[in-house]
Amino acid sequence: MKTVRISLDSIDKVKAFVNTINRFTFDFDLVSGRYVIDAKSIMGIFSLDLSKTIDLNIHTDGDDLDTVLSVLEPYIVEQ
């Protein structure tokens, strides 16, 4: 598992992010404070405070992780 901080500060970014990660079969969690949300759930994401950065837990490793990190680069603010 790898955790990165992401920013989803607009509706268009949220839509694009969800469409991007739904291409993968493994799990992603968004963690904001005490809330843990399935990152593939657009409704769940909109329940978070999107004005702040959010931790994204990526539940994979190896080549899959490298692929995900390159695809998610536009959203990542720090690794």
SULFEN-V949903 format. One line per field, one symbol per residue. ss: DSSP state (H for helix, E for strand, - for the rest). phi: phi as a letter, one per 20 degrees, with the letter a starting at -180 (. if undefined). psi: psi as a letter, one per 30 degrees, with the letter a starting at -180 (. if undefined). Layout:
# SULFEN-V949903
ss->???
phi->???
psi->???
This chain:
# SULFEN-V949903
ss->-EEEEE----HHHHHHHHHHH------EEEEE--EEEE---HHHHH-------EEEEE---HHHHHHHHHH----EEE-
phi->.cdcecccebffffgffffffffdeeeccdccmeeccffeefffffeeeefdfcededeabmfgfffffffegfefdad
psi->kkklklkigleeeeeeeeeefffkfllkkkkjbgkkkjffjeeeeffljgfllkkjkjilabeeeeeeeeegeffkfk.
